[in-house]
Amino acid sequence: MPHRLSLGRMVNQSTMLLMVSIGSLILLLALLILFHQNANATKGYQLRTLERERSLLLLDEEVLKMQIAQAQALMQLEGDKIIQAMIPVGKAQYTNQDTTVASTQEL
């Protein structure tokens, strides 16, 4: 003869099974949320670090551009062969006319 359980005992077991299942789901969801938040926090930290590094690199780039421009300007003038080949002006003569160079004049 099969042994039958009482109805009250079956209800208690099913209630316990339901509570364990719901508790397990809640625990699983809590762990998933924890891992997701940890991954987001890590990405945020990496993003802040990269932004800080980017701003420092941009500042370094600007400083280097200014140094390059300054060095090129002086070196360009000192080392240009055309400028070195120029002859100094002896006696400069300036015009004091009221007409422009492009105006039409009768010759």
N, CA, C and O atoms as a DFTB+ gen file, in Angstrom:
428 C
 N C O
     1  1       0.815      -1.175       0.000
     2  2       0.000       0.000       0.000
     3  2       0.866       1.247       0.000
     4  3       1.774       1.394       0.817
     5  1       0.567       2.142      -0.931
     6  2       1.342       3.391      -0.949
     7  2       0.997       4.247       0.250
     8  3      -0.147       4.303       0.702
     9  1       2.007       4.900       0.740
    10  2       1.849       5.786       1.896
    11  2       1.430       7.167       1.413
    12  3       2.131       7.787       0.613
    13  1       0.324       7.635       1.880
    14  2      -0.183       8.939       1.458
    15  2       0.141       9.977       2.512
    16  3       0.035       9.740       3.716
    17  1       0.552      11.176       1.997
    18  2       0.835      12.271       2.896
    19  2      -0.438      13.034       3.178
    20  3      -1.357      13.065       2.359
    21  1      -0.481      13.633       4.314
    22  2      -1.653      14.420       4.642
    23  2      -1.635      15.720       3.837
    24  3      -0.573      16.177       3.413
    25  1      -2.782      16.296       3.632
    26  2      -2.926      17.517       2.839
    27  2      -2.179      18.683       3.485
    28  3      -1.573      19.484       2.773
    29  1      -2.206      18.795       4.773
    30  2      -1.507      19.885       5.467
    31  2      -0.001      19.802       5.293
    32  3       0.676      20.819       5.140
    33  1       0.520      18.576       5.319
    34  2       1.963      18.394       5.139
    35  2       2.376      18.750       3.724
    36  3       3.440      19.338       3.530
    37  1       1.567      18.413       2.730
    38  2       1.863      18.747       1.333
    39  2       1.839      20.255       1.125
    40  3       2.663      20.792       0.385
    41  1       0.910      20.936       1.765
    42  2       0.827      22.392       1.650
    43  2       2.067      23.023       2.270
    44  3       2.634      23.954       1.698
    45  1       2.492      22.537       3.416
    46  2       3.692      23.075       4.068
    47  2       4.934      22.868       3.201
    48  3       5.768      23.767       3.086
    49  1       5.058      21.693       2.596
    50  2       6.214      21.424       1.747
    51  2       6.205      22.299       0.503
    52  3       7.241      22.826       0.098
    53  1       5.039      22.450      -0.098
    54  2       4.971      23.280      -1.305
    55  2       5.231      24.748      -0.968
    56  3       5.842      25.463      -1.761
    57  1       4.775      25.202       0.198
    58  2       5.039      26.571       0.633
    59  2       6.535      26.775       0.848
    60  3       7.082      27.797       0.435
    61  1       7.191      25.834       1.478
    62  2       8.637      25.927       1.695
    63  2       9.387      25.909       0.370
    64  3      10.334      26.671       0.179
    65  1       8.960      25.032      -0.554
    66  2       9.596      24.968      -1.862
    67  2       9.438      26.298      -2.609
    68  3      10.380      26.776      -3.240
    69  1       8.252      26.884      -2.532
    70  2       8.003      28.167      -3.176
    71  2       8.865      29.262      -2.559
    72  3       9.421      30.087      -3.283
    73  1       8.985      29.283      -1.242
    74  2       9.799      30.291      -0.578
    75  2      11.280      30.129      -0.907
    76  3      11.979      31.122      -1.106
    77  1      11.762      28.897      -0.968
    78  2      13.159      28.651      -1.342
    79  2      13.406      29.070      -2.785
    80  3      14.449      29.648      -3.092
    81  1      12.464      28.786      -3.665
    82  2      12.612      29.172      -5.080
    83  2      12.648      30.694      -5.226
    84  3      13.499      31.233      -5.934
    85  1      11.734      31.375      -4.561
    86  2      11.696      32.843      -4.640
    87  2      12.959      33.438      -4.021
    88  3      13.525      34.385      -4.566
    89  1      13.403      32.896      -2.897
    90  2      14.639      33.368      -2.261
    91  2      15.840      33.172      -3.159
    92  3      16.709      34.040      -3.248
    93  1      15.891      32.016      -3.835
    94  2      17.000      31.755      -4.757
    95  2      16.988      32.734      -5.919
    96  3      18.041      33.230      -6.319
    97  1      15.807      33.019      -6.470
    98  2      15.706      33.991      -7.565
    99  2      16.139      35.384      -7.116
   100  3      16.845      36.088      -7.839
   101  1      15.709      35.773      -5.914
   102  2      16.108      37.088      -5.396
   103  2      17.618      37.156      -5.206
   104  3      18.241      38.161      -5.550
   105  1      18.208      36.102      -4.663
   106  2      19.654      36.062      -4.478
   107  2      20.389      36.106      -5.816
   108  3      21.386      36.814      -5.964
   109  1      19.890      35.347      -6.782
   110  2      20.506      35.352      -8.110
   111  2      20.431      36.736      -8.750
   112  3      21.417      37.212      -9.313
   113  1      19.268      37.384      -8.666
   114  2      19.124      38.733      -9.226
   115  2      20.015      39.736      -8.496
   116  3      20.585      40.626      -9.127
   117  1      20.140      39.605      -7.191
   118  2      21.009      40.502      -6.426
   119  2      22.459      40.342      -6.854
   120  3      23.178      41.332      -6.988
   121  1      22.894      39.108      -7.071
   122  2      24.266      38.872      -7.530
   123  2      24.485      39.442      -8.933
   124  3      25.530      40.032      -9.207
   125  1      23.509      39.269      -9.815
   126  2      23.639      39.825     -11.165
   127  2      23.723      41.344     -11.126
   128  3      24.524      41.943     -11.844
   129  1      22.902      41.963     -10.296
   130  2      22.943      43.427     -10.165
   131  2      24.292      43.859      -9.608
   132  3      24.868      44.845     -10.069
   133  1      24.800      43.127      -8.617
   134  2      26.098      43.453      -8.033
   135  2      27.210      43.379      -9.068
   136  3      28.040      44.286      -9.143
   137  1      27.244      42.324      -9.865
   138  2      28.268      42.200     -10.905
   139  2      28.124      43.290     -11.959
   140  3      29.126      43.828     -12.430
   141  1      26.896      43.620     -12.333
   142  2      26.657      44.668     -13.334
   143  2      27.125      46.028     -12.813
   144  3      27.775      46.778     -13.541
   145  1      26.800      46.346     -11.567
   146  2      27.228      47.622     -10.986
   147  2      28.751      47.678     -10.854
   148  3      29.353      48.734     -11.053
   149  1      29.359      46.573     -10.528
   150  2      30.814      46.519     -10.426
   151  2      31.450      46.770     -11.791
   152  3      32.435      47.501     -11.890
   153  1      30.896      46.174     -12.836
   154  2      31.423      46.388     -14.178
   155  2      31.265      47.852     -14.593
   156  3      32.171      48.425     -15.199
   157  1      30.118      48.460     -14.270
   158  2      29.908      49.874     -14.598
   159  2      30.870      50.771     -13.833
   160  3      31.398      51.735     -14.389
   161  1      31.100      50.462     -12.566
   162  2      32.029      51.270     -11.766
   163  2      33.443      51.172     -12.324
   164  3      34.169      52.165     -12.370
   165  1      33.829      49.978     -12.744
   166  2      35.159      49.795     -13.321
   167  2      35.292      50.579     -14.619
   168  3      36.318      51.214     -14.860
   169  1      34.261      50.536     -15.456
   170  2      34.300      51.297     -16.709
   171  2      34.337      52.801     -16.440
   172  3      35.034      53.536     -17.139
   173  1      33.601      53.257     -15.442
   174  2      33.623      54.670     -15.089
   175  2      34.993      55.116     -14.615
   176  3      35.460      56.197     -14.972
   177  1      35.637      54.280     -13.809
   178  2      36.983      54.597     -13.338
   179  2      37.958      54.657     -14.504
   180  3      38.780      55.570     -14.581
   181  1      37.874      53.695     -15.407
   182  2      38.745      53.692     -16.576
   183  2      38.475      54.913     -17.452
   184  3      39.410      55.513     -17.983
   185  1      37.221      55.280     -17.605
   186  2      36.866      56.448     -18.409
   187  2      37.435      57.722     -17.803
   188  3      37.987      58.551     -18.526
   189  1      37.312      57.895     -16.494
   190  2      37.878      59.077     -15.840
   191  2      39.389      59.113     -15.986
   192  3      39.969      60.175     -16.215
   193  1      40.035      57.950     -15.856
   194  2      41.486      57.888     -16.013
   195  2      41.884      58.265     -17.430
   196  3      42.834      59.021     -17.630
   197  1      41.162      57.742     -18.414
   198  2      41.483      58.062     -19.808
   199  2      41.213      59.532     -20.123
   200  3      41.972      60.144     -20.875
   201  1      40.154      60.108     -19.566
   202  2      39.878      61.524     -19.795
   203  2      40.969      62.398     -19.186
   204  3      41.382      63.387     -19.792
   205  1      41.431      62.043     -18.006
   206  2      42.516      62.783     -17.366
   207  2      43.785      62.688     -18.212
   208  3      44.473      63.686     -18.424
   209  1      44.089      61.482     -18.692
   210  2      45.273      61.280     -19.532
   211  2      45.143      62.050     -20.848
   212  3      46.122      62.604     -21.347
   213  1      43.941      62.082     -21.403
   214  2      43.702      62.812     -22.655
   215  2      43.921      64.306     -22.465
   216  3      44.540      64.959     -23.305
   217  1      43.415      64.846     -21.361
   218  2      43.592      66.284     -21.130
   219  2      45.067      66.620     -20.921
   220  3      45.531      67.663     -21.382
   221  1      45.805      65.756     -20.235
   222  2      47.242      65.992     -20.071
   223  2      47.974      65.920     -21.400
   224  3      48.875      66.717     -21.661
   225  1      47.588      64.964     -22.245
   226  2      48.222      64.846     -23.557
   227  2      47.898      66.041     -24.447
   228  3      48.756      66.508     -25.195
   229  1      46.658      66.541     -24.370
   230  2      46.305      67.729     -25.147
   231  2      47.098      68.942     -24.681
   232  3      47.521      69.757     -25.500
   233  1      47.301      69.068     -23.380
   234  2      48.105      70.161     -22.853
   235  2      49.551      70.034     -23.323
   236  3      50.162      71.019     -23.736
   237  1      50.094      68.823     -23.259
   238  2      51.453      68.594     -23.755
   239  2      51.566      68.905     -25.240
   240  3      52.563      69.470     -25.689
   241  1      50.539      68.533     -26.001
   242  2      50.546      68.801     -27.440
   243  2      50.569      70.303     -27.711
   244  3      51.300      70.762     -28.588
   245  1      49.781      71.067     -26.971
   246  2      49.760      72.516     -27.158
   247  2      51.109      73.133     -26.824
   248  3      51.586      74.016     -27.536
   249  1      51.724      72.669     -25.739
   250  2      53.045      73.179     -25.366
   251  2      54.063      72.856     -26.455
   252  3      54.870      73.706     -26.833
   253  1      54.020      71.627     -26.952
   254  2      54.952      71.237     -28.011
   255  2      54.715      72.022     -29.294
   256  3      55.668      72.385     -29.983
   257  1      53.453      72.287     -29.622
   258  2      53.157      73.084     -30.823
   259  2      53.720      74.490     -30.681
   260  3      54.269      75.045     -31.633
   261  1      53.582      75.062     -29.490
   262  2      54.131      76.403     -29.278
   263  2      55.650      76.389     -29.380
   264  3      56.239      77.299     -29.965
   265  1      56.286      75.375     -28.821
   266  2      57.745      75.282     -28.904
   267  2      58.196      75.065     -30.340
   268  3      59.204      75.633     -30.761
   269  1      57.472      74.257     -31.096
   270  2      57.811      74.017     -32.501
   271  2      57.667      75.299     -33.308
   272  3      58.529      75.626     -34.125
   273  1      56.575      76.025     -33.078
   274  2      56.350      77.264     -33.818
   275  2      57.437      78.283     -33.504
   276  3      57.916      78.973     -34.403
   277  1      57.828      78.383     -32.250
   278  2      58.866      79.326     -31.870
   279  2      60.199      78.933     -32.488
   280  3      60.914      79.784     -33.018
   281  1      60.537      77.656     -32.423
   282  2      61.812      77.203     -32.989
   283  2      61.826      77.352     -34.501
   284  3      62.843      77.739     -35.076
   285  1      60.721      77.053     -35.144
   286  2      60.676      77.169     -36.599
   287  2      60.781      78.613     -37.038
   288  3      61.421      78.905     -38.048
   289  1      60.171      79.515     -36.307
   290  2      60.206      80.920     -36.719
   291  2      61.631      81.454     -36.664
   292  3      62.078      82.100     -37.611
   293  1      62.344      81.203     -35.594
   294  2      63.717      81.677     -35.484
   295  2      64.640      80.954     -36.451
   296  3      65.482      81.578     -37.098
   297  1      64.486      79.662     -36.548
   298  2      65.347      78.898     -37.453
   299  2      65.061      79.252     -38.899
   300  3      65.972      79.277     -39.726
   301  1      63.803      79.526     -39.210
   302  2      63.422      79.871     -40.577
   303  2      64.103      81.168     -40.994
   304  3      64.651      81.271     -42.091
   305  1      64.061      82.140     -40.117
   306  2      64.680      83.427     -40.449
   307  2      66.201      83.346     -40.472
   308  3      66.833      83.949     -41.340
   309  1      66.796      82.619     -39.544
   310  2      68.252      82.539     -39.491
   311  2      68.829      81.669     -40.608
   312  3      69.908      81.961     -41.124
   313  1      68.137      80.633     -40.972
   314  2      68.699      79.682     -41.917
   315  2      68.218      79.825     -43.352
   316  3      68.674      79.080     -44.219
   317  1      67.320      80.750     -43.631
   318  2      66.787      80.914     -44.980
   319  2      67.861      81.474     -45.898
   320  3      68.430      82.525     -45.605
   321  1      68.148      80.800     -46.993
   322  2      69.194      81.214     -47.939
   323  2      68.840      82.518     -48.651
   324  3      69.721      83.318     -48.962
   325  1      67.570      82.724     -48.902
   326  2      67.141      83.951     -49.587
   327  2      67.390      85.157     -48.683
   328  3      67.854      86.196     -49.152
   329  1      67.091      85.026     -47.415
   330  2      67.307      86.137     -46.478
   331  2      68.797      86.386     -46.290
   332  3      69.225      87.536     -46.192
   333  1      69.582      85.331     -46.241
   334  2      71.027      85.495     -46.079
   335  2      71.662      86.122     -47.318
   336  3      72.690      86.790     -47.213
   337  1      71.063      85.914     -48.486
   338  2      71.622      86.460     -49.725
   339  2      71.208      87.903     -49.975
   340  3      71.673      88.508     -50.941
   341  1      70.354      88.472     -49.144
   342  2      69.913      89.844     -49.350
   343  2      71.047      90.830     -49.066
   344  3      71.893      90.613     -48.199
   345  1      71.025      91.914     -49.829
   346  2      72.029      92.963     -49.668
   347  2      71.431      94.057     -48.791
   348  3      70.267      94.416     -48.972
   349  1      72.189      94.589     -47.856
   350  2      71.640      95.656     -47.032
   351  2      71.366      96.918     -47.856
   352  3      72.090      97.227     -48.803
   353  1      70.315      97.631     -47.480
   354  2      69.920      98.830     -48.205
   355  2      70.866      99.972     -47.813
   356  3      71.146     100.190     -46.634
   357  1      71.345     100.689     -48.827
   358  2      72.249     101.817     -48.575
   359  2      71.490     103.065     -48.197
   360  3      71.384     103.408     -47.020
   361  1      70.964     103.743     -49.196
   362  2      70.209     104.964     -48.959
   363  2      68.784     104.723     -49.439
   364  3      68.543     104.617     -50.642
   365  1      67.865     104.639     -48.533
   366  2      66.468     104.402     -48.898
   367  2      65.800     105.720     -49.227
   368  3      65.989     106.716     -48.529
   369  1      65.017     105.720     -50.294
   370  2      64.275     106.920     -50.675
   371  2      62.790     106.588     -50.635
   372  3      62.346     105.569     -51.166
   373  1      62.041     107.463     -49.999
   374  2      60.609     107.249     -49.856
   375  2      59.877     108.312     -50.647
   376  3      60.353     109.442     -50.756
   377  1      58.731     107.967     -51.200
   378  2      57.938     108.929     -51.958
   379  2      56.910     109.573     -51.049
   380  3      56.423     108.949     -50.106
   381  1      56.586     110.810     -51.332
   382  2      55.598     111.535     -50.550
   383  2      54.441     111.994     -51.425
   384  3      53.908     113.082     -51.206
   385  1      54.048     111.221     -52.379
   386  2      52.978     111.604     -53.281
   387  2      51.637     111.189     -52.700
   388  3      51.547     110.251     -51.909
   389  1      50.591     111.911     -53.110
   390  2      49.245     111.601     -52.626
   391  2      48.550     110.545     -53.475
   392  3      47.518     110.017     -53.061
   393  1      49.074     110.227     -54.630
   394  2      48.444     109.231     -55.503
   395  2      48.904     107.843     -55.113
   396  3      49.963     107.648     -54.518
   397  1      48.072     106.896     -55.468
   398  2      48.435     105.505     -55.177
   399  2      49.263     104.954     -56.318
   400  3      49.337     105.541     -57.398
   401  1      49.869     103.843     -56.065
   402  2      50.723     103.207     -57.064
   403  2      49.879     102.705     -58.236
   404  3      50.327     102.743     -59.383
   405  1      48.693     102.246     -57.963
   406  2      47.848     101.653     -59.009
   407  2      47.033     102.694     -59.777
   408  3      46.280     102.329     -60.679
   409  1      47.163     103.967     -59.446
   410  2      46.373     104.971     -60.154
   411  2      46.899     105.192     -61.559
   412  3      48.085     104.994     -61.825
   413  1      46.028     105.596     -62.446
   414  2      46.458     105.832     -63.830
   415  2      47.025     107.231     -63.941
   416  3      46.396     108.213     -63.547
   417  1      48.199     107.297     -64.474
   418  2      48.869     108.580     -64.672
   419  2      49.253     108.719     -66.133
   420  3      49.573     107.738     -66.805
   421  1      49.218     109.918     -66.596
   422  2      49.658     110.142     -67.977
   423  2      51.134     110.375     -67.976
   424  3      51.667     111.154     -67.186
   425  1      51.775     109.695     -68.862
   426  2      53.217     109.817     -68.970
   427  2      53.628     110.814     -69.986
   428  3      54.822     111.029     -70.192
